[in-house]
Amino acid sequence: ELRRIQREKIAGLVDETALELAAKAQIRVGTCYTHLGRYEEGLDAYRQGISLFVSERKLVEEAYQRMADLHQERGDLDASVSTYREAIDQSTDRTLRARIQYALAESFFSRAYYAKAIREYRTYLNGYGDIASAAGFTRRRVRYRIGSAYQQLSEGARGEDGADTDQWLKLAVAQYDSLCMDETSSYFLDARFNRALAYQSLGTDSALDFAELEYGAVLEAPNEGYAQRALVQLGELYFDRGQYDQAGQTAQELLDSYPDSEYADKAYMRLALSHQAVGDLDRAVPAFLGIPESSPLYARARLGGGHSLLNRGKYTEAPRVLEAGLLRANDDVQRASFNYLLGRAYSGQDDFSTAVARFTTALGFSVGRELEEALRFSRGNAAFASAAYGVAEDDFNWIVEHVHEPGKARSAKDALALVYLKQNRGKEAVRTLVDMAADTKNSDEQAVILSRVMDLHYEEENYAETIVVARQLIDLEFDDSLSPGQEYRRKEKAYFLIGDALARLDRSAEAAEIFQAALGRFPESYFATDMRLTLGVHYFDQGELDRAKQAFADLSEVELSRDHRLMVRFYLANTHYSLREFNDARASFEHLLREYPQTRALPDILFGLAESHYQLGEFESAIGLYERILAEYPRDTTADHSQYNMAWCLIELKREKESMVAFRALLEGYPQSEFAPAAQFTLADDAYNRRSYEEAIRGYRLVKERYPEDPVAAQVPRLISEIEEAMAYEHYELALALMDSAEAAEQGIRKKKYFEGAVSSFREISARFPGTESELGALSNMGVCLEGLRQWHDAIAVYDQVIEMYEEKRASKEVFQFVKAHKDWIVTTRL
């Protein structure tokens, strides 16, 4: 039937469309088979169409094209190429062969086999150049495609021949040059723009200058599409040359001139990067955020915007930007980068636990070594800050093991030392730093590490080790000159720490020697003030008051910080006081009071001033200051002393009653005060002096009970004994008066009554005040009174008691002789 249709077509008897429809139907059959996955049947259908409709050139071309595409889709490039070759070999139609040759070249181009594509394009030009226009693919078009293929080869896209990139670009330029010779050509503007691209890729100064001129020429052409692309490329060119202002202006020109441009996102990105490059982060952020979510640059822009916010310290704003970009991240590297920046943002907010979680998430992705290093450092630092020392230790150890850059490894080891310290693993910390020192032969680096070891020992209060390492540092030969921004030399600090450590070890004399040596070597040392101040304090503590006075006086003449000046003047005032230069002390404390009315040392200043007034006999002034301390600083360490001293001021002013009230206030307000024993003792003394003996005894006994270890407690037994003697003697005198009355009275009831009263009083004395001298007198005289009452046996019993006391060495010989004579008389004359 087809042969009949073909004959009738030749004879003009049938419409050509019917034959074409039949051919198209055959091709559709092949297509249906391929959609069903029946590829071999599809290929057979295409081949049958080629054999049946050989006269239908377009449809035969389509059948071959579909067969080649089918092989290509199935990954069989060789079969695809063979199909094109077969079509060329089998066809007797030269135009058809030309078109298939072009299709073969395009096939290679579309698959990024640019070198092969170029060969096939050249075959087309060489074999069919004379009919190129008739075949539908002009020579200009082919040269343009060859230039594009060379350009693609220069970018390394399957550059099979391994030619130098610049060589590919120059070959591309050669193709574009030929096209740019005819300004009327439809490919003139395309070629000119791509030639500029090629020159820009060459990257030499002269090539970039030429590219800049070419883009400028493209901008003059009446073609908005190429004008926009030229602005994009110009922005990139300026940026790569470091002309960031011009790059930003070019990007802004594109945005202003073509607000709806398809390249607006690229313009925003270039604008943002330009601002970022010159440090104008305030303008970079909105440019980054101007890129819409629909853009393929959105995720990258959010990374840039978040990074800029972080560099501006906008840690609370950055997460919102970064989280939005994370949702659109294109690959694992971007996801890791977003989480890395989020970790930095949370670290900036001191939310270190969340930061650690973000860094950990980032490390879960496959990332490059550079990013992993940054993540490990960042997570280690955040983990350290959040006390996750195990994580920090792992990260810093990873850096030590995997990062070979000396500076980074050294930083990691230094951080490891801190991690060990936080875990109370001081020995490991020191060992880490000592290993660092051993690993380097550079004395300057050794000095840095030894300084760190010294500091670690000092911070750990290992003062003996501090001294050892500091001396090693002093003995080391290295460049100890001051760097910009460095306030002190390492050896200066070593001397200072040796002295300070010695002082903390109570080796103040050695500390003073070290400070003197350090000041001799570094008279203008950063630590000079502290060392001179420490020396002054040492002299003061050692009682070398004249040297202390001179040290503090010298310091008061130099420029000092406010705190140092306060300390110097305070010690100078106390030195004047200790030297009994009370007028100078008073003046110094008054100056301190004027200059530092709000200082935390104010109670001590007030107290020193009060003491100076006291020593000068200015008791009213002293009392006023003591009262101020008690009113404003009742819990300060000077308060109880102030209360005590105020009581003595009142005594000096002969206001004894008020002073006793002050002593009682001390006992009530500060029962644990070091002055409480003396206050209680003084109250008891006052009662003694007032002859309130019972009150005095109670007071002295309180001293003994409450403060048995205080020195005043040792005086209590003696004083109580004295009081009891005094009390016994008062009673004894009363009893003697009764006895005298009895002896003066006539015989009778009155006489008897006096004797009985005297006996009762003497007996009470003996019972209440045993061991006193009055007891002996009372017993002796009681015996006499009993004689007066003719109670002979009772008298003898009393005399025997006295004799027994004599035998125990508790009575004098005179008393013994007296009672012995009376006893013998009674025995001889009355019994």
Summary of the structure (lengths in Angstrom):
residues: 831
radius of gyration: 56.1
end to end distance: 189.1
largest distance: 200.8
contacts: 2737
relative contact order: 0.02
helix: 78%
strand: 0%
